[in-house]
Amino acid sequence: MEVVAVPKALQGLRRTVRRYLDAPCADVQLCVTELVGNVIRHVGEGVGVRVRVARTDGGRIRVEVTDPEAQALPVLLPATDDAEVGRGLALIDAVTVRWGVEQGVEKTVWCELAEEE
């Protein structure tokens, strides 16, 4: 699905993911909104992104968010106790089996989660 990365789009993305998976998927919804939120914060509001959520072999769900800025790479940094921002990738790291970045003309940040039961 292609969306414009704006804050008001995040709620609709969560609903769309829930309908698509037709199952409880709080961690998947968290990953989608955190990754698109990172595009809004670090690449710019209004950027077109491609969001892909798919079940894979092995009982996992793969989330991919692709944006046009291949050089704006995500970095997992420790957040201080009183920091109000900077925990998004730490959350993704905590709830996923693995995550990473694929670079080319565009950048895709992806993660894989075990299916929720």
Phi and psi restraints in degrees (value plus and minus 20) as a CYANA .aco file:
   2 GLU   PHI    -123.5   -83.5
   2 GLU   PSI     114.2   154.2
   3 VAL   PHI    -158.5  -118.5
   3 VAL   PSI     141.7   181.7
   4 VAL   PHI    -114.5   -74.5
   4 VAL   PSI     109.0   149.0
   5 ALA   PHI     -97.0   -57.0
   5 ALA   PSI      72.8   112.8
   6 VAL   PHI    -155.0  -115.0
   6 VAL   PSI     128.9   168.9
   7 PRO   PHI     -72.8   -32.8
   7 PRO   PSI     -59.1   -19.1
   8 LYS   PHI     -88.9   -48.9
   8 LYS   PSI     -34.7     5.3
   9 ALA   PHI     -98.1   -58.1
   9 ALA   PSI     -38.6     1.4
  10 LEU   PHI     -84.4   -44.4
  10 LEU   PSI     -61.9   -21.9
  11 GLN   PHI     -82.2   -42.2
  11 GLN   PSI     -62.7   -22.7
  12 GLY   PHI     -83.8   -43.8
  12 GLY   PSI     -56.5   -16.5
  13 LEU   PHI     -82.8   -42.8
  13 LEU   PSI     -63.2   -23.2
  14 ARG   PHI     -79.4   -39.4
  14 ARG   PSI     -64.7   -24.7
  15 ARG   PHI     -84.1   -44.1
  15 ARG   PSI     -63.1   -23.1
  16 THR   PHI     -82.9   -42.9
  16 THR   PSI     -62.6   -22.6
  17 VAL   PHI     -82.2   -42.2
  17 VAL   PSI     -64.3   -24.3
  18 ARG   PHI     -81.0   -41.0
  18 ARG   PSI     -64.7   -24.7
  19 ARG   PHI     -85.6   -45.6
  19 ARG   PSI     -62.1   -22.1
  20 TYR   PHI     -82.4   -42.4
  20 TYR   PSI     -66.5   -26.5
  21 LEU   PHI     -99.3   -59.3
  21 LEU   PSI     -40.3    -0.3
  22 ASP   PHI      30.5    70.5
  22 ASP   PSI      24.1    64.1
  23 ALA   PHI    -184.4  -144.4
  23 ALA   PSI     141.0   181.0
  24 PRO   PHI     -76.5   -36.5
  24 PRO   PSI     114.8   154.8
  25 CYS   PHI    -173.4  -133.4
  25 CYS   PSI      23.9    63.9
  26 ALA   PHI     -77.0   -37.0
  26 ALA   PSI     -61.9   -21.9
  27 ASP   PHI     -88.4   -48.4
  27 ASP   PSI     -57.1   -17.1
  28 VAL   PHI     -85.1   -45.1
  28 VAL   PSI     -64.6   -24.6
  29 GLN   PHI     -80.5   -40.5
  29 GLN   PSI     -61.6   -21.6
  30 LEU   PHI     -78.6   -38.6
  30 LEU   PSI     -67.3   -27.3
  31 CYS   PHI     -83.1   -43.1
  31 CYS   PSI     -64.6   -24.6
  32 VAL   PHI     -79.8   -39.8
  32 VAL   PSI     -68.9   -28.9
  33 THR   PHI     -90.3   -50.3
  33 THR   PSI     -55.2   -15.2
  34 GLU   PHI     -86.2   -46.2
  34 GLU   PSI     -63.5   -23.5
  35 LEU   PHI     -87.8   -47.8
  35 LEU   PSI     -61.6   -21.6
  36 VAL   PHI     -89.1   -49.1
  36 VAL   PSI     -57.9   -17.9
  37 GLY   PHI     -80.0   -40.0
  37 GLY   PSI     -56.9   -16.9
  38 ASN   PHI     -84.1   -44.1
  38 ASN   PSI     -57.4   -17.4
  39 VAL   PHI     -83.0   -43.0
  39 VAL   PSI     -64.5   -24.5
  40 ILE   PHI     -79.2   -39.2
  40 ILE   PSI     -67.1   -27.1
  41 ARG   PHI     -92.3   -52.3
  41 ARG   PSI     -59.4   -19.4
  42 HIS   PHI    -126.4   -86.4
  42 HIS   PSI     -39.1     0.9
  43 VAL   PHI    -128.1   -88.1
  43 VAL   PSI     -63.4   -23.4
  44 GLY   PHI     121.7   161.7
  44 GLY   PSI     124.6   164.6
  45 GLU   PHI     -88.6   -48.6
  45 GLU   PSI     120.7   160.7
  46 GLY   PHI      71.8   111.8
  46 GLY   PSI     -21.8    18.2
  47 VAL   PHI     -91.8   -51.8
  47 VAL   PSI     119.9   159.9
  48 GLY   PHI     -96.1   -56.1
  48 GLY   PSI     111.9   151.9
  49 VAL   PHI    -148.5  -108.5
  49 VAL   PSI     137.7   177.7
  50 ARG   PHI    -133.5   -93.5
  50 ARG   PSI     106.2   146.2
  51 VAL   PHI    -133.9   -93.9
  51 VAL   PSI     110.0   150.0
  52 ARG   PHI    -150.0  -110.0
  52 ARG   PSI     109.2   149.2
  53 VAL   PHI    -147.3  -107.3
  53 VAL   PSI     105.9   145.9
  54 ALA   PHI    -167.8  -127.8
  54 ALA   PSI     125.8   165.8
  55 ARG   PHI     -99.5   -59.5
  55 ARG   PSI     119.1   159.1
  56 THR   PHI    -136.6   -96.6
  56 THR   PSI     150.1   190.1
  57 ASP   PHI     -82.6   -42.6
  57 ASP   PSI     125.9   165.9
  58 GLY   PHI      72.3   112.3
  58 GLY   PSI      -9.0    31.0
  59 GLY   PHI      52.4    92.4
  59 GLY   PSI      10.5    50.5
  60 ARG   PHI    -133.5   -93.5
  60 ARG   PSI     142.1   182.1
  61 ILE   PHI    -137.8   -97.8
  61 ILE   PSI     108.1   148.1
  62 ARG   PHI    -126.7   -86.7
  62 ARG   PSI     110.4   150.4
  63 VAL   PHI    -133.4   -93.4
  63 VAL   PSI     111.5   151.5
  64 GLU   PHI    -150.6  -110.6
  64 GLU   PSI     113.8   153.8
  65 VAL   PHI    -145.9  -105.9
  65 VAL   PSI      98.6   138.6
  66 THR   PHI    -131.3   -91.3
  66 THR   PSI     112.0   152.0
  67 ASP   PHI    -152.6  -112.6
  67 ASP   PSI     145.6   185.6
  68 PRO   PHI     -99.1   -59.1
  68 PRO   PSI     -26.5    13.5
  69 GLU   PHI    -118.7   -78.7
  69 GLU   PSI      67.8   107.8
  70 ALA   PHI     -86.1   -46.1
  70 ALA   PSI     -41.8    -1.8
  71 GLN   PHI    -110.4   -70.4
  71 GLN   PSI     -33.8     6.2
  72 ALA   PHI    -106.8   -66.8
  72 ALA   PSI      64.6   104.6
  73 LEU   PHI    -109.2   -69.2
  73 LEU   PSI     122.4   162.4
  74 PRO   PHI     -94.0   -54.0
  74 PRO   PSI     124.9   164.9
  75 VAL   PHI    -151.4  -111.4
  75 VAL   PSI     106.6   146.6
  76 LEU   PHI    -100.9   -60.9
  76 LEU   PSI      90.8   130.8
  77 LEU   PHI    -138.6   -98.6
  77 LEU   PSI     126.8   166.8
  78 PRO   PHI     -92.4   -52.4
  78 PRO   PSI     115.8   155.8
  79 ALA   PHI    -115.6   -75.6
  79 ALA   PSI     121.3   161.3
  80 THR   PHI     -93.3   -53.3
  80 THR   PSI     141.2   181.2
  81 ASP   PHI     -77.4   -37.4
  81 ASP   PSI     -54.3   -14.3
  82 ASP   PHI    -120.4   -80.4
  82 ASP   PSI     -12.7    27.3
  83 ALA   PHI     -90.0   -50.0
  83 ALA   PSI     117.3   157.3
  84 GLU   PHI    -114.4   -74.4
  84 GLU   PSI     -30.3     9.7
  85 VAL   PHI    -156.5  -116.5
  85 VAL   PSI     149.0   189.0
  86 GLY   PHI      78.9   118.9
  86 GLY   PSI      -8.3    31.7
  87 ARG   PHI    -125.2   -85.2
  87 ARG   PSI     -22.5    17.5
  88 GLY   PHI     -77.6   -37.6
  88 GLY   PSI     -71.7   -31.7
  89 LEU   PHI     -89.3   -49.3
  89 LEU   PSI     -50.4   -10.4
  90 ALA   PHI     -84.6   -44.6
  90 ALA   PSI     -59.6   -19.6
  91 LEU   PHI     -83.5   -43.5
  91 LEU   PSI     -66.1   -26.1
  92 ILE   PHI     -80.5   -40.5
  92 ILE   PSI     -63.5   -23.5
  93 ASP   PHI     -81.5   -41.5
  93 ASP   PSI     -55.2   -15.2
  94 ALA   PHI     -95.1   -55.1
  94 ALA   PSI     -53.9   -13.9
  95 VAL   PHI    -119.3   -79.3
  95 VAL   PSI     -27.8    12.2
  96 THR   PHI    -125.2   -85.2
  96 THR   PSI     141.5   181.5
  97 VAL   PHI     -94.1   -54.1
  97 VAL   PSI     -59.7   -19.7
  98 ARG   PHI    -185.2  -145.2
  98 ARG   PSI     141.5   181.5
  99 TRP   PHI    -171.9  -131.9
  99 TRP   PSI     142.8   182.8
 100 GLY   PHI    -192.1  -152.1
 100 GLY   PSI    -190.1  -150.1
 101 VAL   PHI    -154.6  -114.6
 101 VAL   PSI     116.6   156.6
 102 GLU   PHI    -134.9   -94.9
 102 GLU   PSI     106.9   146.9
 103 GLN   PHI    -131.8   -91.8
 103 GLN   PSI     123.0   163.0
 104 GLY   PHI    -179.4  -139.4
 104 GLY   PSI    -155.3  -115.3
 105 VAL   PHI     -85.6   -45.6
 105 VAL   PSI     -54.5   -14.5
 106 GLU   PHI    -134.0   -94.0
 106 GLU   PSI     159.0   199.0
 107 LYS   PHI    -143.4  -103.4
 107 LYS   PSI     115.8   155.8
 108 THR   PHI    -140.5  -100.5
 108 THR   PSI     100.8   140.8
 109 VAL   PHI    -119.1   -79.1
 109 VAL   PSI     108.1   148.1
 110 TRP   PHI    -150.2  -110.2
 110 TRP   PSI     139.4   179.4
 111 CYS   PHI    -170.7  -130.7
 111 CYS   PSI     137.5   177.5
 112 GLU   PHI    -146.2  -106.2
 112 GLU   PSI     115.7   155.7
 113 LEU   PHI    -144.1  -104.1
 113 LEU   PSI     130.2   170.2
 114 ALA   PHI     -91.5   -51.5
 114 ALA   PSI     123.7   163.7
 115 GLU   PHI     -83.2   -43.2
 115 GLU   PSI     116.0   156.0
 116 GLU   PHI     -93.6   -53.6
 116 GLU   PSI     127.3   167.3
